[in-house]
């Protein structure tokens, strides 16, 4: 896998330890790439903070990374550092967005609704140690020259994501109300977003009115049901426009269930302010999504 523009910036300033097809591990990361523009990666990024802290803006909202925090950043979110302590040190795992289509890693899409509103989780010492042991296994697996290396590394990534999800779910269970409706909604959305972009369809799946369903989803996740639907469609479209340059806009429109290219183009423009061709041209010229 060729590194993206964002990953190249990291590798110029940090120690690139591991590289294998779709997965890159960066150690000794001491901050974000400098510049006026926020970081907006087309890849999935898992950040494990070892020490120090960073105050940042996540989609223009204040947030903070500190010791033993893990953050799971999905593609096309804006991150900009406000301040970074001198002792800040982190490891990044960058995952090519094309991995979304790998059946072994469906968990990544299933985790999306949990991490996009709030991408970070605070680990205790034991949990941090387990996560770092898994990172070590992935690093060692990547250095072994065997034909099955890529498949085995994908399995290791799946385990890493499941561990993170397990620790997060435990903390949500202890500190938050039941989120069964939003969890079912995200599972349904993953399966049906190509055919159904109306809230009523998903509300009917859990036997609620559209109004009550939208209220429950907003209370459980911080975003409305319609926001999640449009975010999922647009996020998938951006990934395809960025990663699958062999596909025409018409082909992407077909894959996403739009009746024709013009309908898809109007939808994409309404949600992003750009037409698909403009987004793809801008991405190609800047190297950013």
VMD Tcl script that draws the C-alpha trace (Angstrom):
set ca {
  {0.00 0.00 0.00}
  {1.29 3.44 -0.84}
  {1.07 5.80 2.10}
  {-1.43 8.63 1.91}
  {-0.39 12.27 2.06}
  {-1.27 12.37 5.77}
  {0.70 9.21 6.60}
  {3.67 10.49 4.63}
  {3.69 13.59 6.81}
  {3.77 11.42 9.93}
  {6.50 9.15 8.57}
  {8.75 12.11 7.84}
  {8.67 13.12 11.51}
  {8.25 9.81 13.32}
  {9.71 6.31 13.37}
  {7.88 4.09 10.87}
  {8.11 0.63 12.47}
  {5.71 -1.52 10.48}
  {4.20 -1.47 7.00}
  {2.14 -4.27 5.49}
  {-0.25 -3.75 2.57}
  {-3.19 -1.99 4.22}
  {-1.93 -1.54 7.78}
  {0.80 0.84 8.98}
  {2.06 1.21 12.55}
  {3.82 4.43 13.55}
  {5.69 4.62 16.85}
  {7.17 7.63 18.66}
  {4.50 10.01 17.37}
  {4.93 13.33 19.16}
  {2.17 15.38 17.59}
  {0.11 16.09 14.50}
  {1.64 17.30 11.23}
  {2.11 21.05 11.44}
  {0.26 23.50 9.21}
  {-2.79 25.70 9.07}
  {-5.11 23.01 7.71}
  {-6.56 20.37 10.03}
  {-5.61 16.73 9.56}
  {-8.31 14.97 7.52}
  {-7.22 11.42 6.79}
  {-8.91 9.12 4.26}
  {-7.76 6.18 6.42}
  {-8.93 4.71 9.72}
  {-6.55 5.80 12.48}
  {-6.21 4.22 15.92}
  {-4.21 6.40 18.32}
  {-2.82 4.99 21.58}
  {-1.38 7.68 23.87}
  {1.48 6.55 26.11}
  {2.09 9.78 28.01}
  {1.53 13.53 27.88}
  {-1.54 15.24 26.52}
  {-2.83 17.03 23.45}
  {-5.69 19.53 23.35}
  {-7.34 19.43 19.95}
  {-10.38 20.24 17.86}
  {-12.31 17.22 16.57}
  {-14.65 18.45 13.83}
  {-14.25 21.88 15.46}
  {-15.31 20.59 18.90}
  {-12.80 20.76 21.80}
  {-11.38 17.40 22.87}
  {-8.30 16.03 24.61}
  {-5.96 13.06 24.30}
  {-4.07 12.06 27.44}
  {-2.17 9.17 29.00}
  {-3.64 5.71 28.23}
  {-6.36 7.07 25.96}
  {-7.21 5.20 22.77}
  {-8.92 7.15 19.99}
  {-10.50 5.50 16.95}
  {-10.77 8.07 14.13}
  {-12.89 7.20 11.13}
  {-12.09 8.65 7.68}
  {-12.82 12.25 6.72}
  {-13.00 13.82 10.18}
  {-11.09 17.05 10.81}
  {-8.52 17.06 13.62}
  {-6.40 20.06 14.55}
  {-3.96 20.27 17.47}
  {-4.40 23.29 19.75}
  {-1.57 22.51 22.15}
  {0.71 19.52 22.79}
  {2.74 18.86 25.93}
  {6.50 18.26 25.46}
  {6.20 14.70 26.80}
  {3.38 13.67 24.46}
  {4.08 10.25 22.92}
  {1.73 7.99 20.98}
  {1.49 5.04 18.62}
  {-0.71 5.22 15.54}
  {-2.23 2.36 13.59}
  {-3.32 3.58 10.15}
  {-5.67 1.29 8.22}
  {-6.39 1.72 4.51}
  {-10.08 2.56 4.04}
  {-10.44 -0.15 1.38}
  {-10.35 -2.62 4.27}
  {-14.01 -1.66 4.83}
  {-14.96 -4.28 2.27}
  {-13.08 -7.11 3.99}
  {-15.65 -9.53 5.49}
  {-13.21 -10.36 8.30}
  {-13.28 -6.75 9.48}
  {-16.97 -5.97 9.45}
  {-16.57 -4.96 13.09}
  {-14.99 -1.69 11.93}
  {-18.23 -0.54 10.30}
  {-20.26 -1.82 13.24}
  {-18.16 0.33 15.58}
  {-18.66 3.48 13.56}
  {-21.71 4.89 15.36}
  {-20.01 4.45 18.73}
  {-16.82 6.28 17.87}
  {-17.72 9.07 15.46}
  {-19.49 11.24 18.07}
  {-16.80 10.52 20.70}
  {-13.72 8.74 19.34}
  {-11.79 8.20 22.54}
  {-11.82 5.75 25.45}
  {-9.80 5.98 28.67}
  {-8.05 2.73 29.58}
  {-6.86 1.56 32.97}
  {-3.31 0.21 33.34}
  {-4.33 -3.40 32.68}
  {-6.35 -2.55 29.57}
  {-3.55 -0.36 28.23}
  {-1.08 -3.22 28.73}
  {-3.30 -5.66 26.84}
  {-3.74 -3.26 23.92}
  {0.00 -2.64 23.69}
  {0.68 -6.39 23.78}
  {-1.61 -6.76 20.79}
  {0.19 -3.94 18.96}
  {3.48 -5.73 19.65}
  {2.09 -8.95 18.16}
  {0.97 -7.06 15.05}
  {4.39 -5.47 14.68}
  {6.15 -8.82 15.00}
  {3.69 -10.50 12.62}
  {4.40 -7.86 10.00}
  {8.13 -8.60 10.14}
  {7.68 -12.33 9.45}
  {8.18 -13.17 5.79}
  {5.52 -15.84 5.17}
  {2.79 -16.06 2.49}
  {-0.01 -15.88 5.07}
  {1.33 -12.71 6.71}
  {-1.32 -10.34 5.35}
  {-4.21 -12.62 6.37}
  {-2.76 -13.21 9.83}
  {-2.19 -9.48 10.32}
  {-5.81 -8.82 9.36}
  {-6.91 -11.30 12.03}
  {-4.70 -9.49 14.53}
  {-6.30 -6.17 13.60}
  {-9.74 -7.72 14.06}
  {-8.72 -8.83 17.56}
  {-7.38 -5.36 18.38}
  {-10.68 -3.75 17.35}
  {-12.66 -6.29 19.36}
  {-10.55 -5.63 22.46}
  {-11.08 -1.88 22.14}
  {-14.80 -2.40 21.59}
  {-15.00 -4.72 24.61}
  {-13.34 -2.20 26.92}
  {-15.50 0.64 25.62}
  {-18.72 -1.34 25.95}
  {-17.88 -2.21 29.56}
  {-17.42 1.45 30.39}
  {-20.62 2.44 28.58}
  {-22.49 -0.29 30.46}
  {-21.22 1.13 33.74}
  {-21.78 4.80 32.95}
  {-24.52 5.16 30.31}
  {-28.13 4.09 29.76}
  {-29.07 1.13 27.56}
  {-28.44 1.85 23.86}
  {-30.23 -1.05 22.25}
  {-32.24 1.10 19.82}
  {-29.21 2.93 18.39}
  {-27.20 -0.31 18.23}
  {-29.97 -2.02 16.27}
  {-30.27 1.08 14.08}
  {-26.57 0.98 13.19}
  {-26.71 -2.72 12.35}
  {-29.76 -2.11 10.13}
  {-28.16 0.94 8.55}
  {-25.04 -1.01 7.61}
  {-27.19 -3.59 5.82}
  {-29.85 -1.38 4.21}
  {-28.44 2.11 3.61}
  {-28.19 1.50 -0.14}
  {-31.92 0.86 -0.44}
  {-33.34 2.94 2.42}
  {-32.40 6.49 3.38}
  {-35.63 7.35 5.17}
  {-35.94 7.37 8.96}
  {-39.33 5.67 8.83}
  {-37.88 2.41 7.53}
  {-35.46 2.09 10.46}
  {-38.07 3.19 13.01}
  {-40.41 0.45 11.80}
  {-37.65 -2.13 12.33}
  {-37.80 -1.47 16.09}
  {-41.56 -0.84 16.18}
  {-41.37 2.88 16.96}
  {-42.84 5.96 15.33}
  {-40.38 8.02 13.31}
  {-40.60 10.90 15.79}
  {-40.01 8.76 18.88}
  {-37.27 6.77 17.12}
  {-35.43 9.97 16.18}
  {-35.67 11.24 19.76}
  {-34.28 7.98 21.19}
  {-31.38 7.87 18.71}
  {-30.53 11.52 19.42}
  {-30.54 10.89 23.18}
  {-28.40 7.76 22.87}
  {-25.81 8.97 20.36}
  {-25.90 12.77 20.33}
  {-26.95 12.86 16.67}
  {-30.27 12.46 14.89}
  {-31.19 9.36 12.89}
  {-31.19 11.38 9.66}
  {-27.67 12.65 10.48}
  {-26.43 9.08 10.84}
  {-28.07 8.00 7.57}
  {-26.61 10.87 5.57}
  {-23.23 10.56 7.33}
  {-23.01 6.87 6.45}
  {-23.96 7.41 2.81}
  {-21.65 10.39 2.34}
  {-18.78 8.73 4.24}
  {-19.02 5.65 2.04}
  {-19.22 7.82 -1.07}
  {-16.12 9.79 -0.05}
  {-14.20 6.57 0.58}
  {-15.13 5.19 -2.84}
  {-14.33 8.48 -4.60}
  {-10.95 8.61 -2.89}
  {-9.87 4.97 -2.99}
  {-11.55 3.64 -6.13}
  {-10.35 6.00 -8.82}
  {-10.99 3.25 -11.34}
  {-14.74 3.69 -10.77}
  {-16.77 6.34 -12.55}
  {-19.17 8.55 -10.60}
  {-22.01 6.64 -12.29}
  {-20.61 3.33 -11.04}
  {-20.36 4.69 -7.49}
  {-23.92 6.02 -7.73}
  {-25.06 2.53 -8.74}
  {-23.16 0.92 -5.84}
  {-24.86 3.28 -3.38}
  {-28.34 2.61 -4.73}
  {-29.05 5.93 -6.48}
  {-31.26 5.84 -9.56}
  {-28.75 7.75 -11.67}
  {-25.62 9.89 -11.46}
  {-27.50 13.21 -11.39}
  {-29.54 12.20 -8.33}
  {-26.37 11.08 -6.54}
  {-24.53 14.27 -7.52}
  {-27.31 16.49 -6.18}
  {-27.47 14.48 -2.95}
  {-23.68 14.64 -2.45}
  {-23.65 18.40 -3.20}
  {-26.48 19.04 -0.74}
  {-24.59 17.24 2.05}
  {-21.03 18.43 1.35}
  {-21.24 21.59 -0.76}
  {-19.28 19.86 -3.54}
  {-20.26 17.70 -6.47}
  {-18.59 14.26 -6.59}
  {-16.35 15.28 -9.49}
  {-15.29 18.41 -7.58}
  {-14.56 16.40 -4.41}
  {-12.47 13.88 -6.34}
  {-10.56 16.61 -8.19}
  {-9.86 18.50 -4.96}
  {-8.70 15.34 -3.22}
  {-6.39 14.43 -6.08}
  {-4.87 17.92 -6.18}
  {-4.27 18.24 -2.43}
  {-3.81 14.64 -1.33}
  {-6.48 15.16 1.33}
  {-10.01 13.83 1.60}
}
mol new
graphics top color blue
foreach p $ca { graphics top sphere $p radius 0.5 }
foreach p [lrange $ca 0 end-1] q [lrange $ca 1 end] { graphics top cylinder $p $q radius 0.2 }
display resetview
